[in-house]
Amino acid sequence: MVEPLLLIHGDDPFLVTATAQAVRDELCSDLVSELGLEEFKESFDLDQIQQSITTPPFLAIRRVVVLWDPPQFKPARRTAQAKESDKRENLAARLLSVLKQRAETTALVVVLRTALPGTSVVVKGVRAMGGQVRLISKPKGKELRQHVEGRAAERGLKLPPSAIQLLLEVATAGMGGLEMELDKLVLYSKDGTQVTGAVASQLITSAPPTEMYRLTDALFNRPSTVGAKLDQMLARPEIEPPQIMGSLARIFRELITLSDPAERESSRSVPSWRLERMAAQLSRAGAPRLMRWLSELSELDWEVRAGLVEERLGLETLMAGMATELQPPRGRG
């Protein structure tokens, strides 16, 4: 019996990771030794990969090898020139030629937390070797709502429609964020406390509206305009200070995550143009400052809930302080 070759890819890192882990665990379920599993993360070492996939299993019926995000299979940018595209295809062809040498007793799982087109040399190459290609697509529309409602029910949560709507906004940005918000709701309700719409609006940090990115662009690039931008946002009846505070906290956490190599893979689904902007903002403020600002937002949130500070005044004061910190020294632009 020939062990399987499987390519798992998709545009939502959380769903792809969860699917790949489930496949890996199933393949390893009847192995008596951990020596039967070897995993490579973003490895350029073709010799080591070749040795691993051609090695016979030890005290087992199969050997399981998982390649996580091999850089050779990373797709070229849409705006890439022909020279860069050719280079990418050559790198992919080299790894594909190595994978052709795998032993029949090696189950090989290739995981890419980015979606590949059906015409990709990687997709064609895996299929040419008799492998399976599994595209993990993020649910949309009615399917997304059903997914959110189903995940909430599986966690034992009975949520009002307004809470489901907030979770839908989070899920649209990424399924990993949905699971994090569900974790918070489970913790809140573990003693039997009901999650009401008001509670959900305080606990769930929905995806920041477009205006929030204009506000943070002003903070990092034109600090002197932050006050005016904030006034424009608060003039809109549907936007309240707590929503801005929650969105700021989410954006700051995203930037802090970008600074941590161990957590950086969660940013794989972020468009390259936005990733470049986030990197520039991170460089401008620095992770330590962002962590302090995140702590100050949390403290302001507590003070507002305790009735110690008026929410709008507290937010305006905090953002004015942030803008002052990023103001260039006098004499510079």
N, C-alpha and C positions, 0 to 999 in steps of 0.2 A: 504493500500500500504506500502510495506517494503522499507525503504530508503536504498540507496546503501552503500556497503562496497567496497572500492577501495584501492588497493596497487599500488603506482606509484614509480618506481625505474629506475635507469639508471646510466651510467658512466660519464655523463656530468652534473655537478651541475646546470649550467645555464638553460639547456633545461628542466631538471627535475623540477626545481623551477618554471619556467615559466608555465609549464604544470599544476603543482599542484595549482598554484595561479589562473589560468584560471578555473579549476574545482571548486575550493573553491568559487570563485566569482559567478560562474553560480549557484551553490547550494544556495548561499545567496541572489540571485537576487530578489527573491520574499518574503524575510523576511522583516518585518516592524521594527524590533528591532535588534540592535547589540548584544543584550543579547542571540541571537540564535546561536552565533558563539563562540567557545572556541578553542584555539590553545595551544599545548604543544610543547616545544622545548627541545629535548634531555632529556626528563623527566624520572626519575627512580621511580616516585611516582605512583605506581600501584593503590593505594587506591583512589587518586584524579582522575586518569583516569577512574577508574571504576565508581565513582560517576558521572563524567561528561557524560559518554556514556549511563548511565541508567536513567538520569534525563529527565523527560518529557519536551517538548518544552514550552516556555512561550510566549503566544500571537502569536504563529506561527504554521505552519503546520509541521515543522521539526526543529530539532536541528542539527547543523553542528559542528563536532569535527575533528580537524586536528592534527595528531601526526607527528611532523617534526623530522626525524632522531632518532627514539627511540633507545637508546643504546642497549636494549635487542635484537634488530633485527640486530645489526651490525654483519656482517659475520666474522668468524674466519680467521686469516691469513693463507695463503696457506701453510706456514711452521709450522703451529701450531701443537703441540703435541695432542695426543688423549684426554688428560685430559682437555686441554683448549677448544677443540672442543666440548666435552661433556658439559662443563660449559656454553658455548654459546648456545647450544641447549636447556639446561634446562632454561636459562633466556628467550629464545624465547618462549618456551612452557608455561611459567608462564604468559607472556603477552598475548599470544594467548588465554589462558583460561579466561583471563579477558575480552578480546574483544568479546568472545562468549556471554557475558552477555548484550551486547548493546541492547537498546530498539529499537523496529521496527521504531520508529519515529526519530532515530538518524542516520544521514548520516555521515559515518566515512571514512576519507581519511588518509591513512598512507603513508608518504613520506620518501623515502630512497635515498639520493644522492650518491648511490653506487649501482652497478649492482649485483643482486642476481642470482645464478644459478637456473635453473628450478627445480632442485632436492632439493632446500632449504626447510627446515621445515617451514619457513615463507611463502613461495609461496604455498606450499602444504596446510598449515593451513588456509590461506585466502581463497583458492579455496574450501576447505572442508566446509567452512562456507557460501558458495554461493557467495563469493566476486569475484570481477574482479581484474586481475593482468595486469598492463600496463607497459611494458618495453619500456623506451624511449631511443632509440639508436641514437648515433650521426651519421649523414650522412657521407658517405665515397665515394671516387672516384668521378664519374660523379654526383652523388646526392649531394655531398658536393659543387661542383662547382655551380650547379644549385641553391643550397641554398644561397650561397654567392652572386651570381648574383641577385637572387630574393630579398634578404634583401637590397642590394644596390639600386635596382630599387624602392623598397617600400619607401626608404628614399629620393627618387628623385635625386639620384646620377648617373651621366653618367661617368663611369670610363674606362680608357684604360686597355688593357689586362695585362700590367705590374702591375697595381694597384690591379687587381683581383688576380693575382698570389701571391702578398704579403699578401693579405687578406686570401687566401687559407692557407698559411703557419701559419698565426695566428689562423685560425679556427681549424686547425689540432691539435693545442695545447689545445684549449678550446673555446667553443662558446661564453662564456662571454667576452673573449678578443676580438672576432670579433665585438661584439656590441660596445665595448669601442672605437675601431678603427673607426668604422662607425660614432660614435658620433663626433670624431675629424674631420672627413672629412666633415660632415654636417655643423659643425661650420665654417670650413674654406670656404665652398662654399655658405654660406647663402646669401651673397651679389651678387651672380651670378658668382663668380670667378671659373674658370674651374680647376678641379683637373687633372693636367698632370702627366705623369709618373715620372718626376723629383720631382714634389711636393709630390706625393705619397710615393716615396722612402725616403723622409725626414720626412713625418708625420707618416707613418705607422711603428710601431715597431714590426717587424716580430719575430717569435720564434727564440731564439738564436741557432746558429749552435753548433754541438757537440764540436768544438774547443773552443767555448766560455766557456764551462763548465770546460775544461782543464785549461783555463786561470784563471778562478775564483778559481778553486781548488788550483792553484799555489799561488794566492793572499792570500787565507785564511790559507793554510797549509804550503807553502814553499815560503814565500814572496821574498826571495833572487833570485828566479828563474823567477820572473814576467817579467823582461826585456827581457830575452831570449825567453820566451813563446810568448810575444807580437811581437817580431821580426819575429818569425816563422809564426805567423798569417798574419802579414802584408806583408810577402814575397809571399803570395798567391795572384795572380792577381784579383781573384773574391771577395776579402775581402778588404774593404776600412775603414779608421778610423771612418767615421760616422756610419757605420754598427756596429762596435765594441762599440762605445759610446751608441748607441741605445740599443744594447743587454745588456750592463752593467747596463743601467738604468732599463731595464725590470727585470733583475735578482735582483737588489737591491730593487726594489719595491716589488717583490715576498717575499723577506726576511723580509721587513718591515711589510708586510701584515701578515706574520706568527707571528709577535710579538703582533698583535692586536687581542684580543679574539673576538671582534665584527666582524672582517673580516676573521677570521680563517677558516670559513666554505668553503671559496673559494678554500682552499687547499685540500679539501676532495678527489679530483680525482688524487692527486699527489701520485705516488708509494711510499710505506713505506720506501724503501731504500733511495730514494731521499729526502723524508721528514726528515729522520734522518740526512742526510748530510746538509740540509738547516738549521736544528736546531743547528747543531754544528757550522756552519758558522755565524749564527745569534748570538750565544753565544760568538764567538770569536771577532766579530766586535762591536756588540751592535747596537740597533736601532738608537740611537741619531747620532752615527758616520755614519751609512748608510744614514740617512736622509741628513746629511751634504754633504756626497759624491754625493748624488743624486742632490743636489743643485749645487755643483761644476761642475758636468757634464752638467747641464743645462746652467750654465754660460759659460762653454767652448764652448758649441754648439753655443751660441749667438756670442761669440767672433770670432769663425771660420767663421760664416755666414757674420759677419761684416768685415772680412778681417783683423782683429787685430792680429790673431794668426794663424800660419801654423798648419793645422789639425794634422799631425803626431807628430810634436814636442809637441803640446799642450797635446795630448793624452799620449805620453811617459812621459812627466813631471808630469801629474796628477797621472798616475798609479804608478810612482816611489814614489810619496809622500804617496799614499795609502799603498804601500808595506812597506815603512819605518815605518809607524804607527803600522803595525802589526808585525814588527820584534821583536822577543823575546829579552829581556834584555841580555846584555853580561853575559856570564857565564851560560846561560841556553840553552837547545837545540832548 
